[in-house]
Each structure stands twice: as structure tokens, then as C-alpha cells.
């Protein structure tokens, strides 16, 4: 996987970097990668493939509801491996399992992504509009992604693991999410990760266990 530099993504990254919204701070990053193997990717890719095949060999053929069903085709396994390789590049100190990661990937659509973005990034979108002559943050994001990976041709995946398998959550984190926009034809993927942290926790302030500190927050 080779990191690709794109100016439209850099502008958005400048905005998403340590966006202070008063009681909380949003951190985000967009990164583009070519799916061409580089360095240790070939060895890791083969290891992930063997892990998946071993898992399939132990799975019940009669269980139609098994998550293994998705992995039966070569193209599906290839997609999963590219997504996991991207995770490795994003978080090189974290050991991802292809089989475990597969359980946390969900195929999405632009509409489902938009719904999530509108919900969690409402205040951030207002901040962008005020500082960018009334323009829309979501439209700017769409244009940037479209330039890099042609959204109409993309498969969209979310990665939302449980807390034990989440390398993204840190102390004081309110929420986090990761989306991947994968274009098979271009062999290119863009990762989009966002997290929201409480400034009060980050500042070392105490709070009640019942979460009163978050009352009135848009989360």
C-alpha cells in the first residue's frame, strides 16, 4: 500500500485537525492509498489470506448465516485484505486479525455515511460554513473524495469495532468512527477516521460516573 498525496484532502485535514468546539475536540484525517503492494505488504497479505482460508476450512458449510459466507469468493477476500492492510498502515503498532476485523466491517452507502456525518458533525459543519464563505463541509468532502476515488464507482465500508478491538479510542473519547472508500478499478482506497474527545477529561477534570458532564452535548 502506497500513501498518495492529494491537495483536496490536505485542506480538509487542516480543518479536521484538533477542531476545538468548546467542551470537546474533534480530530480527523483523510488518507489515500494505492492498493499496490510495497515493502512488507506482500508477506502480510499472504499471512492474512492464509488466516482467512484457515478460518473458512474450520467453518461449518451448513451455516448460511456465518460471516464466512462473505469470504467465500476471492474478490471478497481481496477486498478485506486491502482494508486490513490500510488499517495496518494507519496504526502500525496494532496487530489486526483479518477474521476479527471482518466482523466489524459493514458495507455502507453514501446515504448512510451522509446520515452519520450530518448527525455527528453538525457543529463542525457550522464552523466550516462560517469560515469558508457559507460553503458546505459535506459538499467539500464529497468533491475531494470524488476527485481521488470517483465515489460513484466506490464501495463504502465502516469499521466500528468493540472497545476491546478499537485502537482509535483514547482516554476521554466520546465517539470514533472509520470509513473506507474503495475503488476496485483504480485500486485505490481512502480512509476517513474521526474521533471526538472531551476537553474536560483531557484537562484532568473530575466528573460523575452518571455522565452528567455530557448533558446537553451533541453526541
VOPAGU-2260 file (C-alpha; in pm, 1 decimal, decimal comma):
REM VOPAGU-2260
SITE   aa  ch    i         X         Y         Z
SITE  UNK   A    0       0,0       0,0       0,0
SITE  UNK   A    1     149,6     332,1    -107,7
SITE  UNK   A    2      46,4     659,9      54,1
SITE  UNK   A    3     -83,6     909,6    -204,8
SITE  UNK   A    4     -75,2    1286,8    -158,9
SITE  UNK   A    5    -376,9    1488,7    -271,6
SITE  UNK   A    6    -417,7    1862,7    -211,5
SITE  UNK   A    7    -802,1    1849,6    -169,2
SITE  UNK   A    8    -760,9    1603,5     117,4
SITE  UNK   A    9    -489,3    1814,3     281,3
SITE  UNK   A   10    -720,6    2116,2     301,5
SITE  UNK   A   11    -984,2    1911,7     480,9
SITE  UNK   A   12    -722,8    1756,6     708,7
SITE  UNK   A   13    -614,0    2104,1     816,5
SITE  UNK   A   14    -972,3    2171,4     924,4
SITE  UNK   A   15   -1025,0    1835,4    1096,3
SITE  UNK   A   16    -700,1    1859,3    1292,4
SITE  UNK   A   17    -773,2    1947,9    1657,1
SITE  UNK   A   18   -1104,6    2120,8    1586,1
SITE  UNK   A   19   -1196,1    2271,9    1924,0
SITE  UNK   A   20   -1571,2    2303,5    1973,5
SITE  UNK   A   21   -1565,3    2417,9    2335,1
SITE  UNK   A   22   -1637,7    2116,4    2552,5
SITE  UNK   A   23   -1491,4    1873,7    2303,7
SITE  UNK   A   24   -1230,8    1846,6    2030,8
SITE  UNK   A   25   -1268,1    1663,8    1700,8
SITE  UNK   A   26    -967,2    1506,8    1533,3
SITE  UNK   A   27    -990,1    1366,9    1183,6
SITE  UNK   A   28    -777,6    1255,4     894,3
SITE  UNK   A   29    -827,7    1154,5     531,6
SITE  UNK   A   30    -558,1     938,4     373,9
SITE  UNK   A   31    -538,8     790,3      25,2
SITE  UNK   A   32    -353,0     470,1     -59,3
SITE  UNK   A   33    -274,1     278,0    -372,5
SITE  UNK   A   34    -352,3     -91,0    -333,8
SITE  UNK   A   35     -22,4    -184,8    -495,0
SITE  UNK   A   36     183,2    -389,6    -250,6
SITE  UNK   A   37     502,4    -231,3    -122,1
SITE  UNK   A   38     764,5    -336,1     132,0
SITE  UNK   A   39     628,0    -595,7     372,8
SITE  UNK   A   40     274,5    -581,6     225,4
SITE  UNK   A   41     321,5    -898,8      19,8
SITE  UNK   A   42     422,1   -1107,1     320,4
SITE  UNK   A   43     145,8    -960,1     535,2
SITE  UNK   A   44    -110,6   -1006,7     258,4
SITE  UNK   A   45     -17,0   -1376,0     225,4
SITE  UNK   A   46     -41,3   -1417,5     603,2
SITE  UNK   A   47    -387,5   -1260,5     607,1
SITE  UNK   A   48    -500,2   -1479,0     315,4
SITE  UNK   A   49    -382,5   -1793,5     493,8
SITE  UNK   A   50    -560,1   -1682,2     812,1
SITE  UNK   A   51    -886,1   -1638,6     620,9
SITE  UNK   A   52    -854,8   -1971,7     437,6
SITE  UNK   A   53    -780,1   -2149,1     765,8
SITE  UNK   A   54   -1088,7   -1987,8     917,8
SITE  UNK   A   55   -1302,1   -2094,1     621,1
SITE  UNK   A   56   -1172,3   -2450,3     648,8
SITE  UNK   A   57   -1290,2   -2468,3    1009,3
SITE  UNK   A   58   -1627,9   -2304,7     945,9
SITE  UNK   A   59   -1947,3   -2503,7     903,6
SITE  UNK   A   60   -2057,5   -2529,3     541,2
SITE  UNK   A   61   -2417,1   -2563,2     651,7
SITE  UNK   A   62   -2434,4   -2238,4     847,3
SITE  UNK   A   63   -2567,7   -1988,5     592,6
SITE  UNK   A   64   -2566,0   -1708,6     849,9
SITE  UNK   A   65   -2195,0   -1748,9     918,6
SITE  UNK   A   66   -1976,8   -1444,7     847,1
SITE  UNK   A   67   -1759,2   -1682,0     648,9
SITE  UNK   A   68   -2015,2   -1673,9     367,5
SITE  UNK   A   69   -1891,9   -1331,1     255,5
SITE  UNK   A   70   -1533,0   -1458,0     237,4
SITE  UNK   A   71   -1600,2   -1749,3       3,3
SITE  UNK   A   72   -1517,7   -1550,2    -309,0
SITE  UNK   A   73   -1163,9   -1447,5    -399,1
SITE  UNK   A   74   -1269,0   -1087,7    -469,5
SITE  UNK   A   75   -1428,3   -1050,9    -126,1
SITE  UNK   A   76   -1117,8   -1183,2      46,9
SITE  UNK   A   77    -904,2    -946,8    -159,4
SITE  UNK   A   78   -1119,1    -650,9     -55,7
SITE  UNK   A   79   -1093,2    -745,6     310,9
SITE  UNK   A   80    -715,9    -781,4     285,2
SITE  UNK   A   81    -681,4    -436,2     127,4
SITE  UNK   A   82    -892,2    -286,7     405,7
SITE  UNK   A   83    -691,3    -460,5     677,9
SITE  UNK   A   84    -362,7    -357,6     512,0
SITE  UNK   A   85    -489,1       0,3     521,1
SITE  UNK   A   86    -556,8     -37,9     893,6
SITE  UNK   A   87    -200,9    -161,0     941,2
SITE  UNK   A   88     -65,0     147,7     766,2
SITE  UNK   A   89    -285,8     374,7     975,8
SITE  UNK   A   90    -191,9     202,2    1302,6
SITE  UNK   A   91     138,8      15,6    1254,4
SITE  UNK   A   92     167,3     -64,1    1627,9
SITE  UNK   A   93    -164,3    -250,4    1637,9
SITE  UNK   A   94    -191,8    -617,2    1538,4
SITE  UNK   A   95    -505,1    -664,7    1328,2
SITE  UNK   A   96    -659,2   -1004,0    1260,5
SITE  UNK   A   97    -836,0   -1034,0     924,5
SITE  UNK   A   98   -1101,7   -1266,0    1065,3
SITE  UNK   A   99   -1168,7   -1048,8    1369,1
SITE  UNK   A  100   -1162,6    -727,4    1165,7
SITE  UNK   A  101   -1412,4    -876,8     921,1
SITE  UNK   A  102   -1670,6    -890,3    1198,7
SITE  UNK   A  103   -1650,4    -513,1    1244,0
SITE  UNK   A  104   -1662,1    -407,8     877,9
SITE  UNK   A  105   -2003,2    -312,5     740,7
SITE  UNK   A  106   -2081,6    -228,1     381,0
SITE  UNK   A  107   -2239,3     114,9     365,0
SITE  UNK   A  108   -2367,4     361,6     106,2
SITE  UNK   A  109   -2305,3     731,1      58,9
SITE  UNK   A  110   -2652,1     797,4     202,0
SITE  UNK   A  111   -2579,3     605,3     523,6
SITE  UNK   A  112   -2243,6     781,3     553,6
SITE  UNK   A  113   -2412,2    1117,9     498,4
SITE  UNK   A  114   -2668,6    1044,7     770,1
SITE  UNK   A  115   -2394,4     960,4    1018,1
SITE  UNK   A  116   -2187,4    1263,3     916,4
SITE  UNK   A  117   -2480,6    1502,8     949,6
SITE  UNK   A  118   -2554,6    1365,8    1297,0
SITE  UNK   A  119   -2206,9    1367,1    1448,4
SITE  UNK   A  120   -2054,4    1660,3    1260,0
SITE  UNK   A  121   -2337,9    1913,0    1290,2
SITE  UNK   A  122   -2140,0    2166,3    1495,6
SITE  UNK   A  123   -1823,9    2111,0    1290,8
SITE  UNK   A  124   -2020,3    2172,2     969,9
SITE  UNK   A  125   -2143,4    2506,1    1108,8
SITE  UNK   A  126   -1784,0    2600,3    1192,4
SITE  UNK   A  127   -1674,1    2518,8     836,2
SITE  UNK   A  128   -1959,3    2721,3     685,8
SITE  UNK   A  129   -1873,0    3024,9     897,3
SITE  UNK   A  130   -1505,2    3017,7     799,6
SITE  UNK   A  131   -1547,5    2919,2     433,1
SITE  UNK   A  132   -1788,5    3177,7     295,4
SITE  UNK   A  133   -2102,4    2973,5     351,8
SITE  UNK   A  134   -1985,3    2661,0     170,5
SITE  UNK   A  135   -2094,3    2312,7     281,4
SITE  UNK   A  136   -1847,0    2084,1     459,2
SITE  UNK   A  137   -2019,7    1771,9     327,3
SITE  UNK   A  138   -2008,3    1904,4     -30,2
SITE  UNK   A  139   -1638,7    1986,4       6,3
SITE  UNK   A  140   -1577,4    1635,6     138,8
SITE  UNK   A  141   -1776,5    1480,0    -146,9
SITE  UNK   A  142   -1581,4    1674,1    -411,2
SITE  UNK   A  143   -1246,4    1583,1    -257,5
SITE  UNK   A  144   -1332,1    1213,3    -232,1
SITE  UNK   A  145   -1478,3    1210,1    -582,1
SITE  UNK   A  146   -1158,7    1357,8    -722,9
SITE  UNK   A  147    -947,7    1089,7    -559,0
SITE  UNK   A  148   -1159,7     771,7    -583,4
SITE  UNK   A  149   -1466,0     852,6    -801,3
SITE  UNK   A  150   -1741,7     798,5    -547,1
SITE  UNK   A  151   -1992,2     665,0    -800,0
SITE  UNK   A  152   -1761,9     364,5    -853,0
SITE  UNK   A  153   -1675,0     314,7    -485,6
SITE  UNK   A  154   -1763,2      55,2    -228,3
SITE  UNK   A  155   -1806,6     219,2     112,7
SITE  UNK   A  156   -1724,3      38,2     436,0
SITE  UNK   A  157   -1743,1     140,3     800,2
SITE  UNK   A  158   -1514,9      -8,6    1063,7
SITE  UNK   A  159   -1668,3      10,5    1410,2
SITE  UNK   A  160   -1509,2    -244,6    1645,9
SITE  UNK   A  161   -1598,8    -308,3    2006,7
SITE  UNK   A  162   -1392,5    -131,7    2270,8
SITE  UNK   A  163   -1150,2    -422,3    2317,4
SITE  UNK   A  164   -1056,3    -418,7    1948,2
SITE  UNK   A  165   -1057,8     -43,7    1893,3
SITE  UNK   A  166    -713,7     117,1    1853,0
SITE  UNK   A  167    -878,5     452,9    1791,0
SITE  UNK   A  168   -1036,3     514,9    2131,6
SITE  UNK   A  169    -827,4     707,4    2380,2
SITE  UNK   A  170    -890,0     837,3    2729,2
SITE  UNK   A  171   -1168,5    1092,6    2713,8
SITE  UNK   A  172   -1302,8     969,3    2379,1
SITE  UNK   A  173   -1675,2    1027,4    2329,0
SITE  UNK   A  174   -1700,0     853,3    1991,3
SITE  UNK   A  175   -1490,5     746,0    1695,2
SITE  UNK   A  176   -1554,0     602,1    1351,9
SITE  UNK   A  177   -1366,0     494,5    1041,7
SITE  UNK   A  178   -1490,7     482,1     685,9
SITE  UNK   A  179   -1317,7     341,3     379,8
SITE  UNK   A  180   -1394,0     437,5      19,9
SITE  UNK   A  181   -1258,7     165,3    -207,8
SITE  UNK   A  182   -1242,5     181,4    -586,9
SITE  UNK   A  183   -1166,6    -159,6    -739,6
SITE  UNK   A  184   -1091,7     -23,6   -1086,2
SITE  UNK   A  185    -846,4     237,3    -965,3
SITE  UNK   A  186    -710,5       0,4    -697,8
SITE  UNK   A  187    -724,7     289,3    -455,7
SITE  UNK   A  188    -871,6     338,0    -110,1
SITE  UNK   A  189    -932,7     646,8     103,1
SITE  UNK   A  190    -962,2     610,5     478,1
SITE  UNK   A  191   -1155,3     866,7     680,0
SITE  UNK   A  192   -1120,3     849,1    1057,7
SITE  UNK   A  193   -1276,1    1084,7    1306,5
SITE  UNK   A  194   -1283,4    1090,7    1683,4
SITE  UNK   A  195   -1432,5    1322,4    1942,0
SITE  UNK   A  196   -1267,4    1377,2    2279,2
SITE  UNK   A  197   -1397,1    1552,9    2587,8
SITE  UNK   A  198   -1184,8    1856,2    2669,7
SITE  UNK   A  199   -1287,2    1828,5    3033,4
SITE  UNK   A  200   -1143,5    1478,8    3064,3
SITE  UNK   A  201    -835,8    1578,5    2865,0
SITE  UNK   A  202    -780,5    1867,1    3108,6
SITE  UNK   A  203    -792,5    1624,2    3400,0
SITE  UNK   A  204   -1120,9    1749,6    3544,6
SITE  UNK   A  205   -1329,6    1508,7    3751,4
SITE  UNK   A  206   -1680,6    1411,9    3659,0
SITE  UNK   A  207   -1960,3    1198,1    3791,5
SITE  UNK   A  208   -1996,8     838,5    3675,4
SITE  UNK   A  209   -2351,8     900,7    3560,2
SITE  UNK   A  210   -2214,9    1110,9    3273,8
SITE  UNK   A  211   -2366,6    1444,8    3378,0
SITE  UNK   A  212   -2067,9    1614,0    3222,5
SITE  UNK   A  213   -2202,4    1524,2    2879,8
SITE  UNK   A  214   -2555,1    1657,5    2936,5
SITE  UNK   A  215   -2653,8    1883,2    2650,6
SITE  UNK   A  216   -2366,6    1771,8    2429,8
SITE  UNK   A  217   -2441,7    1674,0    2071,5
SITE  UNK   A  218   -2314,7    1315,6    2067,3
